């Protein structure tokens, strides 16, 4: 059988490659690294990708080799990809990025698309499946992974940070990380499961039904968290930010009160009989907001911390934490895969709609504009329309 594009006898190629795999196994080689006929053909293709090419500001749109896959991986045609604050750090090449990343690599860690090829050992993902994926790739064998805490696996590799990411036409992913999308879930919503998962993890690891909740910081993840708290039955949601655009989005997502940080105290006191809120979701990482979270949570309440301070800060543990008897929970990624099941079920309920948070869409060619939209503070969630 001839490939019309290349004049290659594909049947003969498959026979030769299968023979090479058998011989490789007999000789003790790692068969996962033997390319299939499909990979040999596709690896000749060039695809566009946003690359962190060198140690300095910016991304470069490049033609790169289409990824090959191992026997336990799948190849996904990326349709939509979310742009995150992490991508902004890498774009600007700030102190965090300089200490964390090693160019060159393809950027991006939030995406959805269609499976176009599956490895020989993959049994539960098929070509044509509509999917997203968990972007934290863990070893699966360490103490944390084997006790239900893979989200804090010390051997985690993150796509778009530690290995090639999803700001590209195709991405290779371990099949174990793939998450199927319901037919009624758009690729846009599929492409923001990663940050939505952060919000679900932050909110639902506290006791939300009937609770009074303060959300400090209304970036995209904070906005998702507001919608989650509403769907989960919070009795009062108070949202705080300095940005009017984000406060307007917070109101659309279900916040009962949207206020500036200097207006929070009387609002909290009024709606909690002076006790303080049951739960604070601290999404900003701003030191003043963190201190406000400790001050405005009630005695015995919960402070869920997702926001990351840009530098070390002082905390008076005696008065802010210990004598108040509060529980402080640090959020890392998404619980694998409890958080993913929660996302799917909330979306199926139709009580949670993340789409108002998506405000800007760009092609990969407009990466500079996408980053600029985030930095101005006038965007909610920014999406790349890849295909």
N, C-alpha and C positions, 0 to 999 in steps of 0.2 A: 504494500500500500504506500503510494507516494504522497508526501506532504507537498501540496501545490505551491506553497510559498518558498520552500527550500529545496525541492527535488530530492528529499531524503526518503529512503525506504524505511518507514516507521516500524513496520512489523519486524524487519530484520534488526533494526536498532534495539527494539524491546528484547528480542531473543538474546542479543549479545550482552545487553546490560544485565538481564536476569542471570545469565551464565556467570558474569563477573561477580555478581552478588553472592551466588552460591560458592564460587571459588574463594571469595574473600572470607566468607564464614568458615570454610574448611581450613583456611590458613590462620584463623584467629583474629582477622581484622575486624574493626568496628563497622558493621554493615550499615549503621546509621549515616555514615559519611560517604557511602557509595551513592552517587546520583542516579535517579531514575531516568528513563528515556525522556519523560515529561520534563524533568529538571534540565537535562542536557539541552533540550530544545528551547525551553523558556529562558534559560540563563543567557541566551544570546540576545534576548530582548533588552531594550533600554527603556526605563520608565522615569518619570519626573519625581523629584523628591526635594524637600527642603532640608538642606544639610548644614550642620554647624561645622564649617569647613576648617576653621583654625581658631586659635586662642585670641579672640577679639570680638567686638560687637557685630551683630547682624547674622542673617542666614543667607545662604546661597541656593537658588533654584538650579538643580543640576540634573543631568541625565545619568542615572545609575543603573547598574545591573539589577534585573529583577531578582528578588530573593529566591534562593533554593530552600528546600525544606528537608528535615530529617524524617525518619519513619514515624515518629510520634508527633509530628507537627502538621499544621494546615497552612495553606496559602490563602490569604484573604484579599479580595479586591476592595480597597477602602473607598467608601462612598462619602462619608462625612467624618470630620475630625474636630474635636473641641480644642480651643486655644486656652491655655491655663496660665496662671501666674508663674508657675515653674518655667514655662516656655519664655516668659518675659525675662526672667532672671538669666536664662541661658542666652537669649538674644542680646541682652545688655552686657553679658559676660561680667557680672558683678562678683563680689568676693565669694559668695556661696558657689556660684557656677565655677569659678576658677579653682576652688578647692574640691569640687565634686565631679566635674566632667572632664573627659579626655577626648577632644576632637581628633579625627573627624567622625561624625555619626549623624544619622537621620534623626530629626527631632520629632516630638509629639508622643502623647501617651493616652489620648482619649479618642475613640473611633468606633465606627460601625461599618459593616460592609457585607459582601457575599463571599462565601467560600468557593474557590475555583479549583482547588486541588487538595487532596488529603494524603497523608503518608500511609504506608502499608500497614502500620500497627494501629491506625485510628479506626475505631469501630462505631463511635457514637456521633460523629460529625460527617456530613455528606456534602458533596459538591452542590452548590445552589442554596445551601442554608444561609439564612439571614442572621448575622451574629454581631456581637460585640465581644469584648474580652477583658479579663482582669489583667492589668498591666504590670502587676508585681509578680515576677516569676521566682518561685521559692524552691528550695531543694527537696522538700517533702519528706525528709528523713530525720531532721534534727528534733530535739526535744520540743521546741515550740510548735513545729508543724504537726508532730504526732500527739500533741495534747490539745488540739483545737485552736491553736494560736498562730496559725501561719501568717497572719497579717503583720506579725512582728518577727518573722523569721530573720535571723541575723545574716543569712546568706542571700537575701533578696536582691534580684537584679530587676531594675525598672526599665521598661521600654522607653526610648526617647531620652534616656539619661545614661544608663549603663550599657545599653545595646541599641541597635537601630530601632527607630520608632515608626509612627504611623502617619507623619506628614509626607505621605508618598502614595503612589497609586496601588502598591501592594505591600503587605507585611506578612512575615512568617511568624506564627504563634504556636506554642505547645497546645495540643488539643485539650489538655486538662484545664487550660485557662479560658477556653472559649465558652461564651454564654449565649444561648439561643434567644432570639427575639420573637415575641408573638407577632403574628401577621399584621396586626393593627398598630404595631409600634413603628413609627417612622425611623428612618436612618438618623435623622437629626436627634431624636430622643435617644435612640440607641447609642449615638456618639457621645452623649453626656452622662452615661451610666457611671463613669469613673467619679466625677465630682458629685453627682447625685448620691453615689454610694458613701462618699465622705459625710454628706449631710445626714443620710439615714443612720450611719454608724454613730454620729454625734448625738442625734436626737433620740434614737430608740434604745440606746444603752442607758437612758434615764427613764423614769416613770412619767410618761407624758399624759395619759388620759386624765382629764380633769385638772391638770396642773396649770399654775400660772408660770409663764415662761418669758424670760428676757433674752432676746437675741442681740448681741453686741457685734455689729459689723454685717452689713448687707451687701457684700459681694455675692457672686453667683451661688456659692455654697451656702452662705447665710440665707439667701432668698429661697433656695430649695428647702432648707431646714424649716423655714416659716410655713411653707406649704405642707410639709410632712407633719409638723405639729398640729396644724389645723385639721388635717385628715385623721390624725391619731386622737383627736378629741381634747386638745388643750382648752382650758376654759378661758384663758386670756393670754394673748401673745403681744408683747411689747417689743418693738424693733427700734434699734438705735443706730444712727449713722450720721456722718457729716455731709453726705451727698444727697441733694434733693432728688436726683434721678433715681437713685437706689431706694430712697424712702418711698417714692411713688410706686416702684416695683414691689416693695415690701407690702404696701397696702393691697396691691393687686393679688399678691400671693396669700393674703389672708390675715395679715397683722391687724389687730384691733387698734393699736396705738403706734404711730410712727413719729419718733422724736429725735432731736439732736441730743448728743451726750449731756449737755448742760441742762437738759429738761427732763432727764430720766427719773431723778430721785422722787419728785412729787408725784409723778405718774405711778411709779411702782408703789409708793406708800398708799396712794388713794385706792388702788385696786387689790391690795393685800392686807388691808386693815393695819398697815404699818409694820407688818412682820417681815416683808421681803418676799421675793418670788421663790417658788419651789425649785425651779431649775433655771440656770443660766447657760446658754449656749454661746461661748466666747469664740467668735469666728474671725476676729480682727488681728490679734497678736499685738495690739497697741497697749503699752504698759498702763496707761491711764484707764483703758477699758477693762483690763485684767483686774486692777485694783477695784474698779467699780463693780465688777462681777462678784468679787469677794464681799464687798460692802452690802450689796443689794440682794444677795441670796439669803433666804431665811436660815435661822439656826437649824442644823440638821439637813439642810438642802444639798443640792447637787450642782457643781460647776463642771460643765463639759468643755474641754479645751482643745480646739482645733487650730486656732490662729497661732502663728509662730512669731514670737518677738524677733526683731532683727539683731538684737544683741542681749547680753545678760541683763537681768533686772533684779532689783531687791524685792523680797516679799517678807512681810512680818508674819511669819508662820504662827506665832503665838496668838495674835489677835485676829488675823484674817482667816486662819484655817482651824487651828487646834481647838481654841476655846469656843468656836462656833460649831464644832462637831460636824463640819461639812465633808462631803465626799468630792474629791477632785479626780476627774477621769481624763487622761490624755488620749487623744484620738490619733491613730495611725492608720491610714488607708481604709480598707473595708474588711470586715470579717469574712473569711473564706469558708463557706460561701453563704453563711447566714444572711449577711447584708444583701446579697444578690437575690435571694429568695424574697426578702422583704420588699425590695424594689419592684420585682415582678408582680407580687401580689398587690401592692399599693396601686401600681399602674392599672392592673386588671380591675380594681375596685372602681375606677374612674373618679375617685374622691381626691386624687392628687394629680395635678396637671402642671408639669414643669415648663411648658412651652412659653408662657409669658416672660420667662427669664432670658430666652434667646432673643437678642435684639439686633445683632449684626452678623452678616454672612459675607465671606470673601472667597475668591479662588486662591489657590496656593501662590499664584503670581503676585498677589497683593499682600504678601506677608507683612511688609513694612506698615501698610495701612491698618492691618489687623492689630498689630502690636500697638500702634499709635492710638487706636480706638480704646484699647484696654487702659493704657496709661493716662488718657484724659479723664477717666472716671465716668464717662458718659455712656459706657456700654454695660449691658448686663453680661450675658454669655455670648462669646464670639465663636462662630463656626466657620471652618473651612469646607467649602463645597468642592470635594476632590473629584468626584465623577457623578 
